[in-house]
Amino acid sequence: MSEYLVEVTPGRELLYRTPLALRVAIRSGEITAASRIFHRATSSWVAITEHPEYRKVQAELNPPSWLDPPLPPELVAPPPVRQKRGFFRSLAEIGAALAASGWASIKKHLGSGGTKPVTSPKTAVSSKPVSSIQASQPAQQAKPQSSGPTRNRWTFFP
């Protein structure tokens, strides 16, 4: 069984019979860093701060900073929403118009833009009358130009 002889203040010595009693005295503040403990093996007084029991209690009371819980992450504001321009903006307006009032407002919106229907040349109908002789003869295709003496693979003269 171990006993601890501690000089709490100069001239005042107390005997603690168990490690638990020593820990309670350290926690309560009765034993401070200025106190000394008697080391029986060397028969000398040693600073209490060198005793392992004192270090354990101090580590429990004042844990190192690296044991602190991490700081919560900072909240970052989302980037500002930029107004889309041009084609995409008009699509957004059309979608909003459709959601708000249906097809009538979309037709009105598209009609105000001055757009014209585009016909492709394949579907265009000729207004010239065609004779029966021309209709029965197959259409002649244009002959490709032959390469003459002025045309070769390196130079081209129109």
Backbone as ProteinMPNN parsed JSONL, in Angstrom:
{"seq_chain_A": "MSEYLVEVTPGRELLYRTPLALRVAIRSGEITAASRIFHRATSSWVAITEHPEYRKVQAELNPPSWLDPPLPPELVAPPPVRQKRGFFRSLAEIGAALAASGWASIKKHLGSGGTKPVTSPKTAVSSKPVSSIQASQPAQQAKPQSSGPTRNRWTFFP", "coords_chain_A": {"N_chain_A": [[0.846, -1.161, 0.0], [0.535, 2.181, -0.875], [1.599, 5.276, 0.376], [1.291, 8.823, 0.44], [3.223, 11.511, 1.132], [2.754, 14.825, 1.331], [3.818, 18.141, 0.925], [1.8, 20.595, 1.27], [1.632, 23.412, 1.575], [4.394, 25.579, 2.362], [5.665, 24.311, 5.34], [3.346, 22.969, 6.064], [2.356, 19.756, 6.095], [0.762, 16.931, 4.666], [-0.624, 13.628, 4.824], [-1.53, 11.32, 2.456], [-3.324, 8.438, 2.04], [-4.144, 6.775, -0.098], [-4.05, 6.438, -3.705], [-6.398, 7.462, -4.757], [-7.286, 9.298, -2.825], [-5.23, 11.172, -3.047], [-5.714, 12.047, -5.67], [-8.24, 13.228, -5.385], [-7.596, 15.398, -3.731], [-5.931, 16.843, -5.418], [-7.723, 17.473, -7.501], [-9.578, 19.033, -6.115], [-8.139, 21.272, -5.616], [-6.635, 21.596, -3.402], [-4.036, 20.606, -3.406], [-1.537, 22.172, -5.148], [0.388, 23.399, -8.015], [2.606, 24.422, -6.821], [3.091, 22.815, -4.681], [4.914, 20.156, -2.935], [6.149, 16.784, -3.041], [7.127, 13.995, -1.047], [9.785, 11.957, -1.908], [10.393, 8.698, -1.369], [12.411, 6.854, -2.104], [14.694, 8.341, -2.756], [14.796, 9.937, -0.607], [14.056, 12.689, -0.591], [12.565, 15.925, -1.259], [10.339, 16.484, -3.926], [9.073, 18.289, -6.736], [5.566, 18.43, -7.089], [4.572, 18.432, -9.624], [6.047, 16.668, -11.12], [5.144, 14.193, -10.475], [3.507, 11.199, -11.5], [0.769, 10.781, -10.977], [-0.254, 13.337, -10.508], [0.153, 14.45, -13.037], [-1.615, 12.911, -14.573], [-4.118, 13.736, -13.558], [-4.056, 16.452, -14.245], [-4.016, 16.241, -17.021], [-6.558, 15.232, -17.467], [-8.125, 17.365, -16.535], [-7.272, 19.542, -18.113], [-7.309, 18.997, -21.194], [-5.203, 18.374, -24.077], [-4.984, 20.653, -26.893], [-5.227, 19.436, -29.37], [-6.993, 17.435, -28.973], [-9.441, 18.603, -28.927], [-12.786, 18.908, -30.183], [-13.374, 19.039, -33.718], [-13.806, 22.154, -35.476], [-17.002, 23.309, -36.6], [-17.932, 23.122, -40.069], [-17.69, 26.024, -42.173], [-20.486, 27.847, -43.309], [-21.187, 28.424, -46.62], [-22.269, 30.879, -48.812], [-24.443, 30.348, -51.581], [-23.497, 30.793, -55.034], [-24.416, 33.847, -56.726], [-27.404, 33.93, -58.683], [-27.276, 34.202, -62.088], [-28.782, 36.178, -64.565], [-30.053, 34.74, -67.437], [-29.308, 35.312, -70.859], [-30.365, 36.177, -74.179], [-31.023, 33.503, -76.414], [-31.593, 31.407, -74.608], [-32.868, 32.717, -72.585], [-35.227, 33.528, -73.8], [-36.406, 31.049, -74.225], [-36.907, 30.337, -71.591], [-38.791, 32.277, -70.964], [-40.842, 31.513, -72.695], [-41.483, 29.01, -71.642], [-42.401, 29.789, -69.118], [-44.618, 31.266, -69.88], [-46.2, 29.258, -71.019], [-46.708, 27.668, -68.784], [-48.156, 29.472, -67.287], [-50.464, 30.478, -68.809], [-51.109, 28.853, -70.994], [-51.294, 27.744, -74.478], [-52.165, 29.929, -75.999], [-50.922, 32.319, -75.157], [-48.32, 31.703, -75.839], [-48.396, 31.522, -78.633], [-48.996, 34.166, -79.13], [-46.675, 35.37, -78.133], [-44.721, 34.249, -79.832], [-45.676, 35.14, -82.27], [-45.273, 37.88, -82.106], [-42.602, 38.147, -82.501], [-41.989, 38.296, -85.194], [-41.429, 36.134, -86.821], [-41.163, 34.037, -89.724], [-42.724, 31.4, -91.534], [-40.668, 28.842, -92.798], [-40.018, 27.429, -95.925], [-38.835, 24.484, -97.387], [-36.637, 23.938, -100.195], [-37.129, 21.511, -101.481], [-39.772, 20.864, -101.05], [-41.071, 22.864, -102.305], [-43.385, 23.912, -104.789], [-43.473, 24.119, -108.279], [-44.739, 26.689, -110.344], [-44.921, 26.672, -113.07], [-46.294, 25.442, -116.131], [-46.129, 22.051, -117.227], [-45.28, 20.267, -120.058], [-46.616, 17.384, -121.823], [-44.695, 15.994, -123.223], [-42.297, 16.688, -122.044], [-42.699, 15.628, -119.57], [-42.714, 12.894, -120.045], [-40.104, 12.316, -120.798], [-37.02, 11.399, -119.365], [-35.273, 13.337, -116.966], [-32.344, 15.102, -117.809], [-29.156, 14.881, -116.502], [-26.603, 17.117, -115.372], [-23.374, 17.07, -116.833], [-20.338, 16.106, -115.321], [-17.464, 18.236, -115.021], [-14.617, 17.681, -116.968], [-11.227, 16.957, -116.221], [-8.861, 19.111, -117.43], [-5.868, 20.065, -119.243], [-4.988, 22.172, -117.693], [-5.723, 21.623, -115.209], [-4.781, 19.934, -112.379], [-3.701, 17.819, -109.766], [-2.403, 19.549, -107.989], [-2.742, 22.243, -108.603], [-5.38, 24.537, -109.267], [-7.204, 26.031, -111.736], [-9.725, 28.192, -112.444]], "CA_chain_A": [[0.0, 0.0, 0.0], [1.381, 3.359, -0.991], [1.179, 6.499, 1.061], [1.896, 9.994, -0.191], [3.464, 12.615, 2.049], [2.77, 16.009, 0.474], [3.935, 19.446, 1.57], [0.791, 21.383, 0.56], [2.206, 24.751, 1.64], [5.593, 25.476, 3.2], [5.405, 24.116, 6.762], [2.111, 22.176, 6.271], [2.471, 18.47, 5.421], [-0.398, 16.041, 4.815], [-0.389, 12.265, 4.373], [-2.658, 10.755, 1.706], [-3.116, 7.002, 2.143], [-4.434, 6.067, -1.349], [-3.968, 7.287, -4.897], [-7.683, 8.139, -4.937], [-7.298, 10.448, -1.932], [-4.335, 12.15, -3.643], [-6.403, 12.602, -6.838], [-9.31, 14.113, -4.913], [-6.959, 16.615, -3.225], [-5.455, 17.599, -6.58], [-8.904, 17.997, -8.191], [-10.235, 20.062, -5.305], [-7.293, 22.46, -5.57], [-5.879, 21.608, -2.149], [-2.651, 20.451, -3.843], [-1.306, 23.024, -6.31], [1.665, 23.169, -8.69], [3.686, 24.847, -5.926], [3.268, 21.795, -3.629], [5.988, 19.192, -3.132], [5.859, 15.44, -2.53], [8.337, 13.349, -0.538], [10.159, 10.768, -2.665], [11.003, 7.835, -0.351], [13.608, 6.161, -2.6], [15.843, 9.247, -2.693], [14.643, 10.682, 0.645], [14.107, 14.118, -0.895], [11.297, 16.534, -1.697], [10.279, 16.676, -5.376], [7.887, 19.056, -7.136], [4.41, 17.557, -7.355], [4.315, 18.409, -11.068], [6.77, 15.539, -11.694], [4.508, 12.943, -10.07], [2.61, 10.727, -12.555], [-0.646, 10.933, -10.601], [-0.584, 14.753, -10.734], [0.079, 14.645, -14.496], [-2.861, 12.299, -15.055], [-5.251, 14.597, -13.193], [-3.968, 17.673, -15.049], [-4.398, 15.9, -18.389], [-8.018, 15.11, -17.484], [-8.727, 18.688, -16.349], [-6.895, 20.409, -19.228], [-6.855, 18.151, -22.294], [-4.466, 19.121, -25.103], [-5.851, 21.276, -27.889], [-5.451, 18.554, -30.514], [-8.119, 16.561, -28.648], [-10.693, 19.35, -29.036], [-13.553, 18.51, -31.359], [-13.118, 19.951, -34.842], [-14.751, 23.244, -35.658], [-17.969, 22.988, -37.65], [-17.579, 23.782, -41.33], [-18.333, 27.316, -42.408], [-21.513, 27.845, -44.336], [-20.82, 29.273, -47.741], [-23.451, 31.295, -49.558], [-24.377, 29.9, -52.968], [-23.192, 31.896, -55.95], [-25.625, 34.533, -57.173], [-27.981, 33.421, -59.919], [-27.149, 35.187, -63.145], [-29.898, 36.207, -65.509], [-29.647, 34.243, -68.737], [-29.625, 36.25, -71.922], [-30.426, 35.654, -75.532], [-31.894, 32.402, -76.785], [-32.032, 30.653, -73.444], [-33.815, 33.52, -71.823], [-36.515, 33.492, -74.469], [-36.997, 29.742, -73.936], [-37.437, 30.394, -70.235], [-40.025, 33.07, -71.015], [-41.871, 30.697, -73.334], [-41.901, 28.0, -70.661], [-43.203, 30.447, -68.087], [-45.902, 31.617, -70.48], [-46.965, 28.02, -71.153], [-47.161, 27.265, -67.46], [-49.098, 30.452, -66.754], [-51.755, 30.642, -69.464], [-51.359, 27.922, -72.078], [-50.756, 27.954, -75.818], [-52.54, 31.215, -76.594], [-49.898, 33.323, -74.879], [-47.108, 31.339, -76.567], [-48.599, 31.953, -80.012], [-48.889, 35.623, -79.129], [-45.268, 35.687, -77.935], [-43.996, 33.899, -81.043], [-46.153, 35.988, -83.351], [-44.725, 39.234, -81.972], [-41.192, 38.141, -82.873], [-41.828, 38.523, -86.617], [-40.863, 34.969, -87.489], [-41.905, 33.588, -90.901], [-42.521, 29.968, -91.778], [-39.646, 28.591, -93.802], [-40.297, 26.257, -96.742], [-37.604, 23.941, -97.941], [-36.708, 23.916, -101.662], [-37.621, 20.216, -101.941], [-41.225, 20.827, -100.984], [-41.642, 23.973, -103.071], [-44.042, 23.464, -106.01], [-43.259, 25.058, -109.375], [-45.99, 27.169, -110.902], [-44.841, 26.595, -114.52], [-46.945, 24.243, -116.665], [-45.223, 21.051, -117.778], [-45.908, 19.599, -121.211], [-46.634, 15.929, -121.722], [-43.462, 15.455, -123.788], [-41.25, 16.866, -121.041], [-42.973, 14.744, -118.446], [-42.405, 11.511, -120.378], [-38.661, 12.149, -120.962], [-36.298, 11.526, -118.094], [-34.483, 14.566, -116.84], [-30.928, 14.902, -118.062], [-28.329, 15.436, -115.443], [-25.441, 17.864, -115.849], [-22.159, 16.27, -116.894], [-19.255, 16.687, -114.537], [-16.38, 18.792, -115.816], [-13.449, 16.813, -117.035], [-10.01, 17.672, -115.877], [-8.104, 19.437, -118.632], [-4.432, 20.192, -119.021], [-4.672, 23.192, -116.7], [-6.144, 21.153, -113.876], [-4.122, 18.742, -111.866], [-3.987, 17.657, -108.335], [-1.751, 20.55, -107.168], [-3.237, 23.592, -108.887], [-6.716, 24.6, -109.83], [-7.484, 27.298, -112.412], [-11.146, 28.171, -112.829]], "C_chain_A": [[0.897, 1.23, 0.0], [0.757, 4.537, -0.255], [1.942, 7.646, 0.437], [1.997, 11.103, 0.848], [3.676, 13.854, 1.186], [2.91, 17.239, 1.344], [3.033, 20.388, 0.769], [1.263, 22.828, 0.472], [3.462, 24.639, 2.502], [5.22, 25.405, 4.692], [4.169, 23.282, 7.019], [2.204, 20.908, 5.429], [1.248, 17.627, 5.721], [-0.054, 14.678, 4.232], [-1.657, 11.76, 3.69], [-2.39, 9.258, 1.579], [-3.35, 6.243, 0.837], [-4.237, 7.011, -2.544], [-5.269, 8.058, -5.141], [-7.765, 9.383, -4.054], [-6.397, 11.557, -2.483], [-5.012, 12.834, -4.838], [-7.508, 13.572, -6.418], [-8.728, 15.435, -4.416], [-6.448, 17.481, -4.38], [-6.639, 18.243, -7.3], [-9.564, 19.136, -7.414], [-9.407, 21.346, -5.227], [-6.517, 22.57, -4.275], [-4.381, 21.47, -2.438], [-2.504, 21.255, -5.134], [0.049, 22.695, -6.935], [2.846, 23.584, -7.808], [3.953, 23.83, -4.814], [4.424, 20.862, -3.976], [5.581, 17.866, -2.52], [7.182, 14.799, -2.097], [8.579, 12.067, -1.311], [10.96, 9.872, -1.739], [12.299, 7.181, -0.84], [14.847, 7.053, -2.503], [15.86, 10.051, -1.404], [14.798, 12.179, 0.407], [12.726, 14.601, -1.335], [11.381, 16.852, -3.184], [9.024, 17.488, -5.685], [6.763, 18.093, -7.517], [4.125, 17.433, -8.853], [5.046, 17.26, -11.759], [6.12, 14.208, -11.351], [3.513, 12.495, -11.151], [1.132, 10.902, -12.224], [-1.11, 12.371, -10.824], [-0.735, 15.024, -12.238], [-1.208, 14.056, -15.073], [-4.061, 13.197, -14.783], [-5.239, 15.87, -14.039], [-4.365, 17.414, -16.503], [-5.917, 15.746, -18.501], [-8.689, 16.475, -17.383], [-8.47, 19.611, -17.534], [-6.403, 19.552, -20.39], [-6.119, 18.989, -23.34], [-5.403, 19.607, -26.205], [-6.125, 20.356, -29.075], [-6.554, 17.549, -30.236], [-9.462, 17.283, -28.73], [-11.466, 18.88, -30.265], [-13.306, 19.509, -32.496], [-14.193, 21.023, -34.94], [-15.747, 22.868, -36.743], [-17.599, 23.709, -38.934], [-18.347, 25.083, -41.502], [-19.375, 27.172, -43.505], [-21.129, 28.856, -45.404], [-22.084, 29.601, -48.512], [-23.334, 30.797, -50.996], [-24.081, 31.077, -53.888], [-24.477, 32.557, -56.433], [-26.098, 33.971, -58.511], [-27.917, 34.522, -60.96], [-28.33, 35.055, -64.09], [-29.392, 35.729, -66.864], [-30.109, 35.217, -69.81], [-29.766, 35.491, -73.23], [-31.408, 34.523, -75.68], [-32.44, 31.669, -75.561], [-33.039, 31.442, -72.62], [-35.19, 33.471, -72.478], [-37.183, 32.138, -74.274], [-37.597, 29.717, -72.538], [-38.738, 31.184, -70.201], [-41.151, 32.279, -71.648], [-42.39, 29.641, -72.362], [-42.765, 28.603, -69.57], [-44.574, 30.813, -68.633], [-46.783, 30.389, -70.632], [-47.52, 27.588, -69.805], [-48.242, 28.202, -66.941], [-50.449, 30.416, -67.468], [-51.969, 29.762, -70.672], [-50.82, 28.398, -73.405], [-51.082, 29.315, -76.406], [-51.47, 32.266, -76.361], [-48.6, 32.992, -75.611], [-47.23, 31.771, -78.022], [-48.461, 33.469, -80.126], [-47.42, 36.044, -79.024], [-44.464, 35.394, -79.2], [-44.411, 34.78, -82.209], [-45.566, 37.38, -83.283], [-43.265, 39.297, -82.387], [-40.96, 38.36, -84.345], [-41.222, 37.339, -87.335], [-41.761, 34.556, -88.632], [-41.711, 32.091, -91.031], [-41.545, 29.79, -92.924], [-40.034, 27.346, -94.572], [-38.999, 25.783, -97.335], [-37.725, 23.88, -99.455], [-37.231, 22.588, -102.202], [-39.141, 20.182, -101.976], [-41.866, 21.963, -101.762], [-42.203, 23.448, -104.399], [-43.848, 24.535, -107.075], [-44.608, 25.456, -109.971], [-45.997, 27.129, -112.425], [-45.566, 25.334, -115.006], [-45.915, 23.332, -117.327], [-45.936, 20.366, -118.938], [-45.804, 18.101, -121.052], [-45.362, 15.31, -122.268], [-42.339, 15.561, -122.764], [-41.447, 15.903, -119.882], [-42.583, 13.317, -118.758], [-40.905, 11.268, -120.513], [-37.964, 12.282, -119.612], [-35.435, 12.781, -118.107], [-33.022, 14.249, -117.06], [-30.126, 15.58, -116.95], [-27.123, 16.131, -116.051], [-24.215, 16.974, -115.799], [-21.096, 16.919, -116.017], [-18.153, 17.189, -115.452], [-15.2, 17.838, -115.804], [-12.222, 17.636, -116.683], [-9.184, 17.867, -117.14], [-6.636, 19.566, -118.31], [-4.088, 21.229, -117.957], [-5.078, 22.762, -115.293], [-5.352, 19.911, -113.513], [-4.336, 18.688, -110.356], [-3.372, 18.755, -107.481], [-2.265, 21.949, -107.419], [-4.62, 23.518, -109.49], [-6.916, 25.991, -110.404], [-8.921, 27.286, -112.862], [-11.387, 28.548, -114.278]], "O_chain_A": [[1.868, 1.322, 0.751], [-0.456, 4.744, -0.278], [3.071, 7.489, -0.03], [0.989, 11.574, 1.374], [4.633, 13.937, 0.417], [2.23, 17.383, 2.36], [3.435, 20.913, -0.269], [1.286, 23.403, -0.617], [3.583, 23.703, 3.291], [4.563, 26.296, 5.231], [3.96, 22.903, 8.171], [2.141, 20.967, 4.201], [0.752, 17.594, 6.847], [0.708, 14.577, 3.27], [-2.734, 11.775, 4.285], [-1.346, 8.856, 1.067], [-2.8, 5.154, 0.671], [-4.258, 8.232, -2.393], [-5.247, 9.171, -5.668], [-8.265, 10.418, -4.495], [-6.742, 12.736, -2.405], [-4.902, 14.048, -5.005], [-7.682, 14.622, -7.037], [-9.313, 16.491, -4.658], [-6.526, 18.708, -4.321], [-6.578, 19.416, -7.669], [-10.052, 20.095, -8.011], [-9.916, 22.389, -4.819], [-5.805, 23.553, -4.07], [-3.556, 22.126, -1.802], [-3.248, 21.048, -6.092], [0.77, 21.823, -6.449], [3.97, 23.135, -8.034], [4.933, 23.962, -4.082], [4.859, 20.778, -5.125], [4.769, 17.821, -1.596], [8.224, 15.035, -2.709], [7.713, 11.195, -1.375], [12.076, 10.22, -1.353], [13.208, 6.976, -0.036], [15.936, 6.564, -2.199], [16.823, 10.767, -1.13], [15.559, 12.855, 1.098], [11.857, 13.82, -1.721], [12.37, 17.418, -3.651], [8.024, 17.385, -4.974], [6.988, 17.081, -8.18], [3.518, 16.459, -9.299], [4.695, 16.909, -12.886], [6.521, 13.18, -11.898], [2.755, 13.318, -11.666], [0.327, 11.149, -13.123], [-2.233, 12.598, -11.276], [-1.643, 15.743, -12.655], [-1.816, 14.646, -15.966], [-4.912, 13.399, -15.65], [-6.288, 16.319, -14.5], [-4.978, 18.268, -17.143], [-6.498, 16.097, -19.528], [-9.692, 16.73, -18.049], [-9.35, 20.38, -17.921], [-5.194, 19.392, -20.56], [-6.384, 20.183, -23.473], [-6.477, 19.043, -26.419], [-7.163, 20.489, -29.723], [-7.014, 16.874, -31.157], [-10.511, 16.649, -28.615], [-10.867, 18.497, -31.27], [-13.058, 20.688, -32.247], [-15.338, 20.818, -34.537], [-15.389, 22.186, -37.703], [-17.016, 24.792, -38.892], [-19.482, 25.228, -41.049], [-19.171, 26.467, -44.494], [-20.791, 30.002, -45.105], [-22.876, 28.714, -48.829], [-22.246, 30.82, -51.571], [-24.382, 32.223, -53.556], [-25.512, 31.899, -56.539], [-25.291, 33.587, -59.359], [-28.428, 35.623, -60.757], [-28.806, 33.955, -64.371], [-28.408, 36.258, -67.381], [-31.154, 35.857, -69.688], [-29.35, 34.34, -73.365], [-32.509, 34.574, -75.131], [-33.628, 31.354, -75.502], [-33.956, 30.87, -72.03], [-36.205, 33.382, -71.787], [-38.408, 32.073, -74.167], [-38.666, 29.146, -72.323], [-39.678, 30.812, -69.498], [-42.294, 32.356, -71.196], [-43.595, 29.409, -72.274], [-43.749, 27.999, -69.145], [-45.579, 30.687, -67.933], [-47.989, 30.463, -70.398], [-48.68, 27.187, -69.707], [-49.149, 27.769, -66.229], [-51.484, 30.33, -66.808], [-52.985, 29.934, -71.344], [-50.008, 29.32, -73.473], [-50.33, 29.808, -77.246], [-51.143, 33.028, -77.271], [-47.851, 33.9, -75.97], [-46.286, 32.321, -78.589], [-47.89, 33.987, -81.086], [-46.972, 36.95, -79.726], [-43.621, 36.197, -79.598], [-43.581, 35.129, -83.048], [-45.377, 38.009, -84.324], [-42.735, 40.387, -82.605], [-39.818, 38.595, -84.739], [-40.562, 37.514, -88.359], [-42.981, 34.697, -88.546], [-40.655, 31.566, -90.678], [-41.603, 30.52, -93.913], [-40.346, 26.317, -93.973], [-38.158, 26.585, -97.738], [-38.842, 23.777, -99.961], [-37.744, 22.563, -103.321], [-39.729, 19.536, -102.843], [-43.092, 22.018, -101.869], [-41.564, 22.628, -105.058], [-44.036, 25.722, -106.808], [-45.511, 24.627, -110.082], [-46.995, 27.519, -113.031], [-45.471, 24.282, -114.375], [-44.944, 23.806, -117.917], [-47.08, 19.935, -118.797], [-45.013, 17.601, -120.253], [-44.973, 14.223, -121.841], [-41.527, 14.646, -122.626], [-40.482, 15.422, -119.288], [-42.165, 12.584, -117.863], [-40.459, 10.131, -120.361], [-38.283, 13.169, -118.82], [-34.941, 13.208, -119.151], [-32.514, 13.246, -116.559], [-30.412, 16.705, -116.539], [-26.676, 15.763, -117.137], [-24.027, 16.214, -114.849], [-20.975, 18.144, -115.981], [-17.932, 16.637, -116.53], [-14.839, 17.27, -114.773], [-12.202, 18.857, -116.837], [-8.852, 16.905, -117.832], [-6.206, 19.21, -117.213], [-3.005, 21.173, -117.374], [-4.807, 23.458, -114.315], [-5.282, 18.956, -114.286], [-5.099, 19.472, -109.791], [-3.775, 18.901, -106.327], [-2.224, 22.78, -106.511], [-4.976, 22.539, -110.147], [-6.82, 26.994, -109.698], [-9.298, 26.399, -113.629], [-12.533, 28.569, -114.728]]}, "name": "protein", "num_of_chains": 1, "seq": "MSEYLVEVTPGRELLYRTPLALRVAIRSGEITAASRIFHRATSSWVAITEHPEYRKVQAELNPPSWLDPPLPPELVAPPPVRQKRGFFRSLAEIGAALAASGWASIKKHLGSGGTKPVTSPKTAVSSKPVSSIQASQPAQQAKPQSSGPTRNRWTFFP"}
